[in-house]
Amino acid sequence: MPTLHALSPLPLLLTAVLAQAPTPLTEAQVVAIATAAHEQFAATGLSIAVIQDGEVLAEVARGERMTGAAMTPTSLFNIASCSKAFTAAAVALLVQDGKLQWDDPVVTHVPEFRLADPWITAHMTIRDLLCHRCGLVTFAGDLLWYGSDRDDAEVMARMAKLPITQRFREQYGYQNLMYLVAGQVVQRCSGSSWEEFVEQRLFTPLGMTTSRAAAQRLPAGAEKALPHIDGEAIPDHEFAACKPAASIYSSVHELTAWMRMLLAGGEWQGNRILTEASLRELWRPQVLLAAGAGAGTADFRSYGLGWFLSLERGHKLVEHDGGMPGFLSKVSLLPAERFGFVVLNNANDGVLNEACKRALLLQRAGGDGLAELQRIAELVPRLKERERKAIADREAARRPDTEPSLDAAAYTGQYEDAVHGAAEITLVDDRLHVALLPSKRRLSGSLQHWHHDTFRVDWPDRFLPFGLVRFELDHQGAVAGFRIDCPIADFDFAALDFRRRSAR
C-alpha cells in the first residue's frame, strides 16, 4: 500500500481551517470517522482512541483482527516504532533515579559500544542515541536485525563496520540500531532486561495489564491482531534483536492510559511517573528533520527523544508513527490542549493512518473530517497506479534473449558481506537458491534467470518486493561476488556487497 510520504501537502482550505480555535469533538464524530475510514480504505482492521481534555472520549474498532474474529479496542497490535517513546521514557526514569544523565557518554555504560568513527564513539551520549543524529543514514544497518536470529550483542558488534556519511549531531538519520543500544543502557543501569523494565516501571503503574514488551511475552490466548498485507495474513515478526526500537504490543484501550499520563504532565491516578523536567527533555527539539525545508512550518519539524515534533495551529504537536510488516501505528498528542489520539491498523496502510489523523484534526478545527477522508481516499488509486508503473518499468528493463555467462554450478559457493555477514548460493533441484544466512527465514529463495548474470528472487517475506541478484565476474570470467537490487525505502539492500569466499 502507499505510505503517508506520498500524500500531497495540506490544501490551503484545510490550512486555513486549522488556524481557527478548536471545537470539541463528539464521540459520534469519532465513530463516524473510524467507520468511514475502515470502509473507504478497505482496511482489514482499524482501532482508534481519542483523548479530549485529558479524558477518554472514544474507543472505536472496526473490521477483523484475524479471519472470523472482530477487532475490538482491546485487540493487541505490534505498535512498532511507537515503542521508541517508551524506551526514551525508560531512560528518563533512570535519570530520575539518579542512575545516569542524559549526556553521559554511551561507553560509560556500554563499554563495548563502537561506531566506525572513534571520535564519535567516544563522544556519543545517551541523548544522541535517542534523537537520530549519530551520523548514520536513515535505516542504516536494519538488515542486521530484520528477520535475523542474531541477538543484540551480535548486532552491536557489527555496527562498527557501518559507514558514517552524515555530520554527527547536525544531520538527521532515523536509526533503529541506536535504540538497541539505548535498551542495553537500560539493562546495564537497572539490572533488569529492557522488556522487564518497561513492563514493571511503565505498564504496571499505568494498568496496562495485557500489553507486553515483545511478542514472545504475550500469553497464550492473548487477543492479538494478526498482521496483513494486501488482505492476507502474514507471519508476525518476532524480534530477536532491536526490541527497544519497535517490539511492544498494546491496544488503543491501554494506550489511552499512556497518553493520559503524558497529557497530565507525567502524573497518573495521583502518582507521578515522569517529572515535568523529563517531559521537557523528551519533547524538546534535538535535531532538525530538514533544515531549510521551505515555506510554512516545515522548518520547525524536529525530533526530540523518542518523539517527532512539529506545529499544529501554533501549538506543539508531539507524535510518532510505527510500521512493521502488516502493522501501522500512530500516536499524536497536543499537550497544551490535553488532546491526543492513537490509530492502529493491521492492513499495512500508512495512508489510512494519516487520513484518520487529518480527519480528526480538521473535524476538531470546525471542518469536515469525513470530506477530508474522502479526498485522501480518492488519491489512493493514483498512488497505487504509481506503484504499479514502477514495477512495470522495472520489468520492462529486462533484456530478453540473454543467457547466463556460466553454468549454474559455477555461481554456487560461500559469500560474505563485510557488515551483514555470510550468504550462500546453492543448487536445489537444479535451480540456484540464495540465502542470506543470518536472515534466511525472510531473505532466501529460488533464483530465476532475469537477464545476463542477473537472477530474480521472490522472497518469502511478502513485505519485500522481488529482488534482483546480479553476479559480478572477475577478469578471468569467474564469479567474484553479487549485489542485490530490492527497491524498498525501509532497507538499504544496495549497501550489501557479497564477495565470494569459496566455491562449493
SULJO-V891642 format. One record per residue. N is the residue number from 1. SS is DSSP state (h for helix, s for strand, l for the rest). D_LAST is the distance of its C-alpha to the last C-alpha in whole Angstrom. Layout:
BEGIN
N;SS;D_LAST / N;SS;D_LAST
END
This chain:
BEGIN
1;l;40 / 2;l;42 / 3;l;42 / 4;h;45 / 5;h;44 / 6;h;45 / 7;l;49 / 8;l;51 / 9;l;54 / 10;l;57 / 11;l;59 / 12;h;63 / 13;h;65 / 14;h;62 / 15;h;62 / 16;h;66 / 17;h;66 / 18;h;64 / 19;l;67 / 20;l;69 / 21;l;70 / 22;l;68 / 23;l;70 / 24;l;69 / 25;l;66 / 26;l;67 / 27;h;65 / 28;h;66 / 29;h;64 / 30;h;61 / 31;h;61 / 32;h;61 / 33;h;59 / 34;h;56 / 35;h;57 / 36;h;57 / 37;h;54 / 38;h;52 / 39;h;54 / 40;h;53 / 41;l;50 / 42;l;49 / 43;l;47 / 44;l;46 / 45;s;47 / 46;s;49 / 47;s;51 / 48;s;54 / 49;s;56 / 50;s;59 / 51;s;61 / 52;s;64 / 53;l;67 / 54;l;64 / 55;s;64 / 56;s;62 / 57;s;64 / 58;s;61 / 59;s;58 / 60;s;57 / 61;s;54 / 62;s;53 / 63;s;51 / 64;s;48 / 65;s;46 / 66;s;44 / 67;l;45 / 68;l;48 / 69;s;49 / 70;s;51 / 71;l;50 / 72;l;53 / 73;l;54 / 74;l;52 / 75;l;49 / 76;s;46 / 77;s;44 / 78;s;41 / 79;l;43 / 80;h;40 / 81;h;41 / 82;h;44 / 83;h;43 / 84;h;43 / 85;h;47 / 86;h;47 / 87;h;45 / 88;h;47 / 89;h;50 / 90;h;48 / 91;h;48 / 92;h;52 / 93;h;53 / 94;h;52 / 95;h;54 / 96;h;57 / 97;l;56 / 98;l;56 / 99;l;53 / 100;l;51 / 101;l;52 / 102;l;51 / 103;l;50 / 104;l;49 / 105;s;46 / 106;h;43 / 107;h;42 / 108;h;45 / 109;h;44 / 110;l;40 / 111;l;39 / 112;l;36 / 113;l;36 / 114;l;34 / 115;l;34 / 116;l;33 / 117;l;37 / 118;h;38 / 119;h;42 / 120;h;41 / 121;h;39 / 122;h;42 / 123;h;45 / 124;l;43 / 125;s;46 / 126;h;46 / 127;h;47 / 128;h;45 / 129;h;42 / 130;l;44 / 131;l;45 / 132;l;42 / 133;l;43 / 134;l;40 / 135;l;39 / 136;l;36 / 137;l;36 / 138;l;36 / 139;l;33 / 140;l;31 / 141;l;28 / 142;h;29 / 143;h;25 / 144;h;25 / 145;l;27 / 146;l;27 / 147;l;25 / 148;l;24 / 149;l;24 / 150;l;25 / 151;l;29 / 152;h;31 / 153;h;30 / 154;h;27 / 155;h;28 / 156;h;30 / 157;h;28 / 158;h;26 / 159;h;29 / 160;l;30 / 161;l;27 / 162;l;29 / 163;l;31 / 164;l;35 / 165;l;36 / 166;l;39 / 167;l;43 / 168;l;43 / 169;l;46 / 170;l;47 / 171;l;44 / 172;l;43 / 173;l;39 / 174;l;39 / 175;l;37 / 176;l;36 / 177;h;34 / 178;h;37 / 179;h;39 / 180;h;36 / 181;h;37 / 182;h;41 / 183;h;40 / 184;h;39 / 185;h;42 / 186;h;44 / 187;h;42 / 188;h;43 / 189;h;47 / 190;h;48 / 191;l;46 / 192;l;45 / 193;l;42 / 194;h;42 / 195;h;42 / 196;h;45 / 197;h;47 / 198;h;47 / 199;h;48 / 200;h;50 / 201;h;52 / 202;h;52 / 203;h;51 / 204;h;54 / 205;h;57 / 206;h;56 / 207;l;56 / 208;l;53 / 209;l;52 / 210;l;50 / 211;l;48 / 212;s;44 / 213;l;42 / 214;l;39 / 215;h;38 / 216;h;37 / 217;h;41 / 218;l;42 / 219;l;44 / 220;l;44 / 221;l;46 / 222;l;46 / 223;l;47 / 224;s;44 / 225;l;43 / 226;l;40 / 227;l;38 / 228;s;38 / 229;s;37 / 230;l;39 / 231;l;41 / 232;s;38 / 233;s;37 / 234;l;34 / 235;l;32 / 236;l;34 / 237;l;32 / 238;l;32 / 239;l;32 / 240;l;30 / 241;l;31 / 242;l;33 / 243;h;36 / 244;h;39 / 245;h;38 / 246;h;38 / 247;l;38 / 248;l;42 / 249;s;43 / 250;s;47 / 251;l;49 / 252;h;52 / 253;h;55 / 254;h;53 / 255;h;52 / 256;h;56 / 257;h;57 / 258;h;54 / 259;h;56 / 260;h;59 / 261;h;59 / 262;h;58 / 263;h;60 / 264;l;63 / 265;l;62 / 266;l;60 / 267;s;62 / 268;s;62 / 269;l;65 / 270;l;67 / 271;s;64 / 272;s;62 / 273;l;58 / 274;l;58 / 275;l;60 / 276;h;62 / 277;h;60 / 278;h;57 / 279;h;57 / 280;h;58 / 281;h;55 / 282;h;53 / 283;l;55 / 284;l;55 / 285;l;53 / 286;l;51 / 287;s;49 / 288;s;50 / 289;l;47 / 290;l;48 / 291;l;51 / 292;l;53 / 293;l;52 / 294;l;55 / 295;l;58 / 296;l;59 / 297;l;58 / 298;h;54 / 299;h;55 / 300;h;55 / 301;l;52 / 302;s;51 / 303;s;49 / 304;l;50 / 305;l;48 / 306;l;47 / 307;l;49 / 308;s;49 / 309;s;53 / 310;s;55 / 311;s;58 / 312;s;60 / 313;l;63 / 314;l;64 / 315;s;62 / 316;s;59 / 317;s;57 / 318;s;54 / 319;s;51 / 320;s;47 / 321;s;45 / 322;s;42 / 323;s;39 / 324;s;36 / 325;l;34 / 326;l;37 / 327;s;40 / 328;s;42 / 329;s;45 / 330;s;48 / 331;s;50 / 332;s;53 / 333;s;56 / 334;s;60 / 335;h;61 / 336;h;64 / 337;h;65 / 338;l;63 / 339;s;62 / 340;s;58 / 341;s;56 / 342;s;52 / 343;s;50 / 344;s;47 / 345;s;45 / 346;l;43 / 347;l;42 / 348;l;40 / 349;l;43 / 350;h;44 / 351;h;47 / 352;h;48 / 353;h;48 / 354;h;50 / 355;h;52 / 356;h;54 / 357;h;54 / 358;h;56 / 359;h;58 / 360;h;59 / 361;h;60 / 362;h;62 / 363;h;64 / 364;h;65 / 365;l;66 / 366;l;68 / 367;l;66 / 368;l;65 / 369;h;61 / 370;h;61 / 371;h;61 / 372;h;59 / 373;h;56 / 374;h;57 / 375;h;57 / 376;h;53 / 377;h;52 / 378;h;53 / 379;h;51 / 380;h;48 / 381;h;48 / 382;h;48 / 383;h;45 / 384;h;43 / 385;h;43 / 386;h;42 / 387;h;39 / 388;h;39 / 389;h;39 / 390;h;37 / 391;h;34 / 392;h;36 / 393;h;36 / 394;h;32 / 395;h;31 / 396;h;34 / 397;l;32 / 398;l;29 / 399;l;29 / 400;l;29 / 401;l;29 / 402;l;26 / 403;l;22 / 404;l;19 / 405;l;18 / 406;l;15 / 407;l;14 / 408;h;12 / 409;h;8 / 410;h;9 / 411;h;9 / 412;l;6 / 413;s;4 / 414;s;7 / 415;s;10 / 416;s;14 / 417;s;17 / 418;l;20 / 419;l;22 / 420;l;21 / 421;s;18 / 422;s;14 / 423;s;12 / 424;s;9 / 425;s;9 / 426;s;8 / 427;s;10 / 428;s;13 / 429;l;16 / 430;l;14 / 431;s;15 / 432;s;12 / 433;s;13 / 434;s;13 / 435;s;14 / 436;s;16 / 437;h;15 / 438;h;19 / 439;h;20 / 440;l;18 / 441;l;22 / 442;l;23 / 443;l;20 / 444;s;18 / 445;s;18 / 446;s;17 / 447;s;17 / 448;s;20 / 449;s;20 / 450;s;23 / 451;s;24 / 452;l;22 / 453;l;19 / 454;s;20 / 455;s;19 / 456;s;21 / 457;s;20 / 458;l;23 / 459;l;23 / 460;l;24 / 461;l;27 / 462;l;30 / 463;l;31 / 464;l;28 / 465;l;29 / 466;l;26 / 467;s;23 / 468;s;22 / 469;s;18 / 470;s;19 / 471;s;16 / 472;s;17 / 473;s;17 / 474;l;18 / 475;l;20 / 476;l;18 / 477;l;17 / 478;l;13 / 479;s;12 / 480;s;14 / 481;s;14 / 482;s;16 / 483;s;19 / 484;s;21 / 485;s;24 / 486;l;26 / 487;l;30 / 488;l;31 / 489;l;34 / 490;l;33 / 491;l;29 / 492;l;28 / 493;h;25 / 494;h;25 / 495;h;25 / 496;l;21 / 497;l;19 / 498;s;16 / 499;s;14 / 500;s;11 / 501;s;10 / 502;s;6 / 503;l;4 / 504;l;0
END
